[in-house]
């Protein structure tokens, strides 16, 4: 009898363990598949300089489920459309990061640099000095560092000139080549893109810092939103758009709008645009926008619209806090501020925006994703 009881206990424990394991595997897989953090980890190291976004579009394609068929236009923007219907909603973000290009090669093998797009602020060039970078040749990526000539052995005039200001004309990119010929042998050409080394640093709690972290988090939010959207449950045609050249200003646009966004606005034909972008802010401001307090809602016009009201209702029903900014000039959102269209922005708050140390609170990113998923799947219906 004792043996029977012992075996019975072992049998019950074994069956219970197997039941627990197999019943939790689907949950574990679902959690793994829907992890925004995992998607961001895949995306973050990928280079996406303005005009050379091909590597990012390839990564997005690779991370989409089998059977999804995104399309590219001749500018390089990526489009994924789900669902059917007369109504058409587009969820849009940019995917190109601030970067530089090789503008020359010295006899000593140093590379000289220039900007691809206008600098976002007066200190942008100075952030480059002392940083590791990647040079993207046609066949490979090369590691390098950016510095200035040693002032310890420079003349008094040179020391005075370098101490007064820093600019790209004073920068030297060292890839370890000892001559112009060696740099060319390693595949370097004029106009090759140069990006800052993609470092990420975990800070306290759910905060992280990194190069272009805000932009790439937005890319990841749209990707995860697209992956989790069922076309059968949509009440309208819904497109997810990752813009190329979202940092490059369109000529003559007033207010300033990006080339990629203007092209989509003219040719895509959606009636409503839900724009996801970065909102520069400071942490801990009592009355201002700050990280950790939720996404930032920006009505496309000065008054509240039906689209922005529906996003607010979605946030309330999902238990997500929103911050609000009455006006904010975004080159992506600006392109869709047309009388025939309705546009709204839901932006990710980013501290130290447009620096090598952008800080994002991952709780804001998760909240942003939650609203995008719920709005598109349920509230996006007309």
C-alpha positions as a printed Julia matrix, in Angstrom:
382×3 Matrix{Float64}:
   0.0    0.0     0.0
   2.83   2.34    0.79
   4.42   1.57   -2.56
   1.12   2.31   -4.32
   0.77   5.64   -2.5
   4.35   6.6    -3.3
   3.95   5.73   -6.96
   0.62   7.51   -7.07
   2.18  10.66   -5.69
   5.0   10.49   -8.23
   2.48   9.95  -11.03
   0.31  12.86   -9.91
   3.32  15.16   -9.57
   4.62  14.14  -13.01
   1.24  14.66  -14.68
   0.79  17.99  -12.92
   4.23  19.14  -13.98
   3.61  18.17  -17.6
   0.21  19.87  -17.57
   1.69  23.06  -16.14
   4.54  23.01  -18.67
   2.4   22.45  -21.76
  -0.31  24.85  -20.61
   2.22  27.64  -20.1
   4.26  27.08  -23.28
   1.76  28.97  -25.49
   1.77  31.85  -23.02
   5.56  31.87  -22.87
   5.77  31.83  -26.65
   3.2   34.6   -26.98
   5.06  36.74  -24.45
   8.29  36.15  -26.32
   6.8   36.89  -29.72
   5.11  40.1   -28.59
   8.08  41.53  -26.71
   8.74  45.12  -27.76
  12.11  44.9   -26.06
  13.11  41.96  -28.24
  12.1   43.8   -31.42
  14.02  46.91  -30.35
  17.1   44.8   -29.62
  16.95  43.49  -33.19
  16.46  46.93  -34.7
  18.78  49.09  -32.62
  22.15  47.99  -34.13
  20.88  48.44  -37.7
  22.2   51.44  -39.57
  19.62  53.7   -41.24
  21.31  56.93  -42.41
  19.21  59.34  -44.46
  19.09  58.19  -48.07
  20.57  54.77  -47.19
  17.75  53.11  -45.29
  17.98  49.78  -47.12
  19.44  47.83  -44.19
  16.57  48.94  -41.94
  13.89  48.02  -44.47
  15.49  44.58  -44.86
  15.45  44.09  -41.09
  11.78  45.14  -40.83
  10.89  42.71  -43.62
  12.79  39.91  -41.88
  10.96  40.49  -38.57
   7.47  40.57  -40.08
   5.49  37.3   -40.01
   5.49  35.04  -43.04
   2.89  36.1   -45.59
   3.22  39.83  -44.94
   4.15  41.65  -48.16
   5.44  45.17  -47.55
   6.23  47.37  -50.54
   8.84  50.09  -51.13
   8.56  53.26  -53.17
  11.41  54.74  -55.22
  12.46  56.91  -52.28
  12.94  53.9   -49.99
   9.91  54.19  -47.69
   8.33  50.9   -46.64
   4.54  50.29  -46.72
   2.52  47.44  -45.21
  -1.27  47.47  -45.77
  -3.69  45.26  -43.84
  -7.46  44.95  -44.08
  -9.91  46.28  -46.64
 -12.53  48.97  -46.89
 -13.3   52.39  -48.27
 -11.83  54.14  -45.24
  -8.02  54.25  -45.06
  -5.91  54.91  -41.94
  -2.12  55.27  -42.14
   0.15  54.88  -39.1
   3.45  56.6   -39.91
   6.93  57.0   -38.45
  10.39  57.89  -39.76
  13.22  55.38  -39.92
  16.34  57.36  -40.91
  18.8   58.51  -38.28
  20.96  61.62  -38.18
  24.25  60.81  -39.87
  27.24  62.09  -41.82
  28.99  61.33  -45.11
  32.62  60.99  -46.15
  33.54  64.21  -47.93
  37.25  63.6   -48.48
  40.3   61.45  -47.76
  43.6   63.04  -46.71
  47.04  61.86  -47.86
  47.56  60.42  -44.36
  44.43  58.22  -44.65
  42.1   60.29  -42.46
  38.51  60.77  -43.6
  36.85  64.17  -43.67
  33.15  64.57  -42.95
  30.07  66.55  -43.93
  26.4   66.44  -42.92
  23.64  64.7   -44.82
  20.87  66.94  -43.46
  20.92  70.29  -41.64
  22.13  69.92  -38.07
  19.28  69.83  -35.55
  21.01  72.33  -33.24
  24.26  74.3   -33.0
  26.06  71.7   -30.85
  25.31  68.69  -33.06
  28.72  68.62  -34.78
  30.58  68.91  -31.47
  28.93  65.72  -30.17
  30.8   63.76  -32.83
  34.27  64.34  -31.39
  35.65  61.54  -29.28
  33.04  59.03  -30.45
  33.43  55.72  -32.2
  31.64  55.55  -35.56
  30.85  53.17  -38.38
  31.67  53.89  -42.02
  29.28  52.06  -44.34
  31.07  51.16  -47.55
  29.43  49.31  -50.42
  30.7   45.95  -49.16
  31.2   46.25  -45.39
  31.18  48.48  -42.31
  34.43  49.9   -41.0
  35.07  51.0   -37.43
  36.59  54.4   -36.77
  37.0   57.18  -34.24
  36.55  60.92  -34.67
  39.01  63.33  -33.09
  40.96  66.52  -33.63
  44.75  66.85  -33.96
  46.55  66.87  -30.62
  46.68  70.43  -29.33
  49.69  69.58  -27.14
  52.01  69.67  -30.12
  50.11  72.29  -32.15
  51.15  75.86  -32.73
  49.69  78.65  -30.62
  47.49  79.77  -33.53
  46.11  76.24  -34.02
  45.41  75.8   -30.3
  43.55  79.11  -30.28
  41.5   78.16  -33.34
  40.52  74.73  -31.96
  39.65  76.08  -28.52
  37.22  78.65  -29.89
  34.89  76.31  -31.74
  34.42  72.78  -33.03
  33.19  72.02  -36.52
  33.31  69.28  -39.09
  36.06  71.13  -40.95
  38.29  70.35  -37.95
  37.28  66.72  -37.55
  39.41  63.74  -38.56
  37.94  60.26  -38.84
  40.63  57.63  -38.26
  39.9   54.1   -39.57
  43.48  52.95  -39.07
  44.58  53.55  -42.67
  48.05  55.02  -43.14
  47.44  56.57  -46.57
  44.73  57.64  -49.0
  45.45  54.57  -51.11
  44.99  52.22  -48.13
  41.67  53.85  -47.21
  40.46  53.36  -50.77
  41.68  49.75  -50.77
  39.49  49.17  -47.73
  36.5   50.26  -49.81
  36.01  53.88  -48.7
  34.44  56.22  -51.26
  33.25  59.82  -51.14
  29.59  60.02  -49.93
  29.79  56.79  -47.9
  27.46  57.13  -44.86
  28.92  57.51  -41.37
  26.87  56.83  -38.22
  27.66  56.95  -34.53
  28.4   53.61  -32.9
  25.07  52.11  -31.71
  25.6   51.92  -27.95
  22.77  51.33  -25.46
  23.08  51.86  -21.72
  20.56  50.7   -19.11
  19.83  53.37  -16.53
  17.69  53.16  -13.41
  14.32  51.41  -13.58
  12.89  51.24  -17.1
  15.1   53.97  -18.58
  17.71  53.44  -21.28
  20.05  55.72  -23.19
  21.51  55.35  -26.64
  22.27  56.8   -30.06
  19.05  57.45  -32.03
  17.18  55.47  -29.37
  13.99  57.51  -29.7
  13.73  57.04  -33.45
  14.46  53.32  -33.35
  11.99  52.8   -30.52
   9.3   54.37  -32.73
  10.31  52.04  -35.58
   9.98  49.08  -33.2
   6.56  50.25  -31.95
   5.16  50.32  -35.49
   6.74  46.97  -36.32
   5.31  45.3   -33.23
   1.96  46.98  -33.88
   1.91  45.64  -37.44
   2.86  42.13  -36.31
   0.03  41.97  -33.77
  -2.68  43.38  -36.06
  -5.18  40.9   -37.48
  -6.52  41.94  -40.88
  -9.76  40.06  -40.18
 -10.62  42.26  -37.23
  -9.99  45.56  -38.96
 -12.96  47.69  -39.91
 -10.98  49.59  -42.53
  -7.87  49.5   -44.64
  -4.86  50.21  -42.4
  -1.31  50.9   -43.53
   1.89  50.97  -41.5
   4.5   53.26  -43.09
   8.19  53.58  -42.25
   9.44  56.74  -43.96
  12.76  57.14  -45.71
  14.34  60.6   -45.67
  12.17  61.74  -42.77
  15.06  63.96  -41.61
  15.57  65.68  -44.98
  13.5   68.88  -45.42
  11.38  69.22  -48.56
  12.21  72.3   -50.58
   9.74  75.14  -50.13
   7.56  73.35  -47.56
   5.93  75.71  -45.04
   5.9   74.72  -42.25
   9.01  72.57  -42.62
   8.13  69.05  -43.73
  10.32  66.08  -44.61
  10.79  64.77  -48.16
   9.59  61.28  -47.27
   6.42  62.51  -45.57
   5.58  64.94  -48.37
   5.88  62.18  -50.96
   3.5   59.96  -48.98
   1.04  62.8   -48.46
   0.88  63.5   -52.19
   0.74  59.94  -53.48
  -0.65  57.59  -50.84
  -4.25  58.69  -50.55
  -5.22  57.86  -46.95
  -7.85  60.05  -45.29
  -6.42  59.8   -41.77
  -2.82  59.81  -40.57
  -1.64  58.66  -37.14
   1.94  59.9   -36.78
   4.41  58.4   -34.29
   7.53  60.51  -33.68
   9.91  61.79  -31.01
   9.09  64.63  -28.61
  12.19  66.35  -27.12
  11.71  67.03  -23.41
  13.34  67.38  -20.02
  12.97  64.96  -17.13
  11.24  66.14  -14.0
   9.78  69.42  -15.21
   6.79  70.15  -13.0
   4.51  71.61  -15.67
   6.17  70.45  -18.85
   6.44  67.23  -20.83
   8.82  64.68  -19.34
   9.76  61.04  -19.76
   7.95  58.39  -17.74
   4.56  60.1   -17.83
   3.17  58.59  -21.0
   3.09  59.38  -24.74
   2.49  62.94  -25.91
  -0.72  63.65  -27.83
  -0.42  66.39  -30.44
  -3.59  67.37  -32.34
  -2.86  67.94  -36.0
  -4.51  71.35  -35.75
  -4.95  73.74  -32.87
  -8.45  72.42  -32.1
  -9.37  68.92  -30.98
 -10.32  66.59  -33.83
 -12.34  63.38  -34.01
  -9.13  61.42  -34.49
  -7.42  62.88  -31.43
 -10.59  62.43  -29.33
 -10.75  58.76  -30.28
  -7.11  58.28  -29.3
  -7.87  59.86  -25.92
 -10.81  57.49  -25.42
  -8.62  54.54  -26.34
  -5.99  55.64  -23.81
  -8.59  55.94  -21.05
 -10.05  52.53  -21.75
  -6.58  50.97  -21.81
  -5.58  52.73  -18.58
  -2.77  54.66  -20.26
  -1.78  58.17  -19.18
  -1.26  60.78  -21.88
   0.62  64.05  -21.87
  -0.62  66.84  -24.14
   1.11  69.47  -26.22
  -1.05  72.05  -27.96
   1.49  72.8   -30.66
   4.68  71.15  -31.82
   6.43  71.37  -35.17
   7.28  67.91  -36.5
   8.62  67.6   -40.09
   6.7   64.32  -40.38
   3.38  65.5   -38.92
   3.57  68.85  -40.74
   3.32  67.14  -44.13
  -0.16  65.8   -43.34
  -1.7   69.04  -42.08
  -3.9   69.44  -45.14
  -7.6   70.41  -45.31
  -8.52  67.18  -47.1
  -6.87  64.99  -44.46
  -7.06  64.45  -40.72
  -3.8   63.95  -38.85
  -2.77  63.52  -35.23
   0.55  62.85  -33.51
   1.24  60.49  -30.62
   4.87  61.06  -29.76
   7.44  59.31  -27.58
   9.0   61.67  -24.99
  12.8   61.62  -25.27
  15.3   63.33  -23.0
  18.49  64.72  -24.57
  16.98  64.33  -28.04
  19.37  64.66  -31.02
  22.41  63.81  -28.9
  24.4   60.54  -28.63
  22.73  59.97  -25.23
  18.99  60.01  -25.91
  17.07  58.74  -22.87
  13.8   56.83  -23.21
  11.59  55.42  -20.48
  10.5   52.04  -21.77
   7.17  52.39  -19.95
   6.32  55.21  -22.36
   7.18  52.98  -25.31
   5.0   50.14  -23.99
   2.12  52.59  -23.44
   2.54  53.96  -26.96
   2.42  50.46  -28.41
  -0.66  49.59  -26.37
  -2.56  52.58  -27.77
  -1.45  51.88  -31.36
  -2.54  48.24  -31.11
  -5.89  48.98  -29.51
  -6.69  51.97  -31.7
  -5.85  50.2   -34.94
  -7.6   46.95  -34.08
 -10.69  48.34  -32.36
 -10.92  52.11  -32.3
  -9.72  52.47  -35.88
 -13.12  51.3   -37.08
 -15.54  53.88  -38.45
